[in-house]
Amino acid sequence: MVAQLIDDDPARAHDHALAASRRAGRVAVVRETLAITAYGIGDFALALRELRTYRRISGNDDQIALIVDSERGVGRPDRALEEGRSVDRASLAPAVRVALAIAMSGARLDRGETELALGELEIPELDPDRAFEWSPALFSARAAVLEDLGRTDEASFWAQRAEVAASALGHDGEFDEIIVEDGLVEDFDEYDDADAADDFDDADAAEPQPVPIAASDADASDADAPDAADAAAPDAADAAAPNAAAPDDEELDEAASASDDSESDR
């Protein structure tokens, strides 16, 4: 119900999340969902409490950006920056790393540190020639900071790249960072904290695939940029070739013994 209602009726979605938490408060995804709905209605203190509980149960840092943004929501940009610096960014999924960079940039803006806000967005995922799921939001955040710095030409470039990326990905122009997973746990009573950590650990290790941005949409300065198609998977014929396993010493000994027995019988 939260997944169905959160876009159109966030308050009612939050009521459903509260009901779920009363029945299954030790399940990680329930506490995560309650945190997201609390954030959605502006209850940042509740969002922080639930996000910390979710992190403790699951052992995951995949909602670190929401933690940083919630600290901003309660008026603590310094604490927000501390939270963001406390995690190993290299261990985060690219989409989480991008969301964290955007949140950290916002915290810098809260402190009036506009140049540092731009620096927070200087991450490897900032590629104007390829569109991933996170690209429109990242490009738009960069454009906004550049606008604040008075660098209007650069801001216009990145705003245009955000629009092109969104078009390439089939987005409607809205770059929402809040995602609710639509899932179901059949028997809540059988779960304890350890079970929840195992069951709701992030197991999605698939490499995100880029969508190339058409050269006709790119600025002339992008002409030398590498084509995303060059990053395609290895040759199909090589990938399909079987790996023949060589027999080990034990198998060779057994074969030799069988041959000796056959010779004795003759």
N, C-alpha and C positions, 0 to 999 in steps of 0.2 A: 504493500500500500504506500509506503514511503516513496518507492521508486516511481509509482504512478502519479503521486500527488505533488512531489517536491517542486516541480516547475510551475504549476498553476496555483497551488494552495500550500505554501511552505508551512504555515501555522498548523494546518490540519495534519500535514505530513509529520510535523514535530510531535503532535499528540500521539500518532501511531508509534513513533519511535520511543516515546516515553512509556507507552503500554508494553512494548516489546522489552524494554529494559527492566520493567517490574517483573516480568516473567522469565527472562533469561539474561540477567545482569552479568553473568560470568562468561558469556560468549563474546568473543572479540568483535565480531562483525556487528553485533547489536550495539555495543558501546561506540564503535566507530560511526554507525549510522546516526545514533543520537547526537554525537558531536557535530556531524555534518548538518543535521537539521537545526541544532542550536545555533551554529554559525550562520545558517541561512536566515534565521529570524533576528540575528543581531545579539544573541545572548552569548557574548564571547567568553564570559567567566565560566559558564556551564560547558561551552565548547572546549575550553582548556582542560577542565577537570576530566571530561570524558575522553579527550584525546590522550591525556597522560595515562588514564586507565587502560585505554585500548593499547597503547604502546607497551605498558607493563605486561598485559596479558599475552599479546601477540609477539612481542620482541621485535616488532617492525618499526622502521622509521619512515614508512611510506606516506605518512601524513604530516611530516615535519613542516611542510610549507603552510599547512593550515594552523599548526601550532604557532609558527612565526606570525602569521597574519592575525591570529586571535590575540596574541600578546600586543600587537599593534592596536587591535580593537579596544583593549582595556587601557590604552594609553601608555604602554611600556615599550617604546621602540628599542631602548637599550637592552632590555631583557629579550626582546625579539631577536636582536642580533646575536646575543649570547647563545640562544637556543639554536639558531642557524649554524653557528660556528662549532657547536658541540658534536655534530655528526660528521662522519667520514663521507664526503660527497662522492668520492670515487666508488663507494659501495652502493650508491643509489641508482635506481633505474633512470634512464635519460629524462623521461617525462617528469619524474619527481625532482630531479636535479634542476630542470628548467623552472618548475613551479617554485622551488626554493629560491632560485636566483631572482625571480620576479618579486617574491615576498621580501627578500632581503633588500632589494632595490627600493621597495616601498618604505621599508623601515629607515633607510638612509634619507629618503625624501622627508619623512616625518621629522628627522633631526636637522633638516636644512642642508644636508650634504649631497648636493645635486651631482657633483663630479664623481663622488664615490658611488652614488646610485647608478650612474652610467657604468662604472667599473664592475659593479656586481653582475651586470648583464653580459660582460665579456667572457663568454663561456664557449667551449668547442661546438655546442649545438647551434650557435648563431651563424648559420650558413644561409646567405640570401638566395642561393641558387637551388636549394632543395627544400621541399616541404614535408615535414613530419607532422604528427598530430599536435605537437607543441609549438610549431613555428609561428602560426598567426598571433598567438598571445605574446610570444617572446618578441617578435618584430614590433608589435603594437606598443609594448612596454618600452622598448628602446626608442621608438618614435616619440613617445610622450616625454621621456626624459630629455631627449635632444631638443624638443620644443621648449621645455623649461629652461634649457641652457641658451636659447636664442639661436640655435644652429638649425634654422628652418629648412635649408636645402636638404641636409642630411635627414631631418625629421620627415620630410616629404618622401624621400626615397624609401625609408623603412616603412612608412605608412602604406606606400604603394606596394611594397613587397608583402606586407601583411595581407592586403586585399588579394593579391595574386596567389599567395599560398592558400588562403581560405578558398578561393575559387578552384584551385587545383585539387584540394582535398574534398570539395563538395560541401563546405560549411556554408551557413547562411549569414555569416558575418558576426555571429555571437561567439565569443571565446570564453566559455564558462569553465572555470577551473574545478568546480565541484562535481564529483562523480559519485553516484550511489550504486553499489553493486546490488543487483537483484538476485538474492540467494535465499535458501531455506535450510534450516537445520531441523531434522525430523524429530529428534528427541533431546530437548534441552537439558533434561535432568541428568543425563549420563555424562555431561561435560563438566570438567573442572578446569582450572586455569591452564594446566599443562596440556590438556586435550585441546583447548582453544588455541594455544600457541602452535600446536602441530597442525591443526586443521585449517587455520586461517593464515598460515605463513604464505608469503608471496612466492608462488611457484611458477610464475609466468616468466620464463627466461628467453622467450622468443625475441630475436633481434628485430627492432622496428624497421620497416622498409620505407625509404623515402619516395616521394612523388616528385619527379623532375619538374622544375618550373620552366615553361616554354621560353626559348631564347628570344622570341618576339616580344615577350613581356618584360624582359630584363633590360637594365640600363646598358648602354654601349660599353661601359667599363667592365661589364661582366662577361665579355665575349670570350675571355681566356679561361673562364671557370670550368672545372671538370664536369663532364656530363654524369648525372646520377646513374645512367645506364651502365657506366663503366664498372660500377660496384655490384654487378649482377653476380649470381651464384656461380660456382665453378662449373666447368663444362659437364653437361649432363652425362656424356659417355664416360668421363672419368669417374663421376660420382656413382654411376651404376655398376662399374667394374667390380666383380667380387674379389675379395681378398682370400686367396687360397692359403689355407693353414698348413704349414709343413708338419709332418709327423714328428713327435718327440722321441727321445731315446727309448722310453718304455714301450711305445708302440712298435719300434723297430725290433726290440728284443723279443716281444711276443710273436712277431711275424717270423723271426728266425727260429724260435722254438717250435712253432707249428710246422715249419718246413722240415726240421729235424725229425719230429714225430712221424711225419708222413713218409720220410725216407726209411725210418725204422720199420714201419708197417710193410713197406714194399719188400 
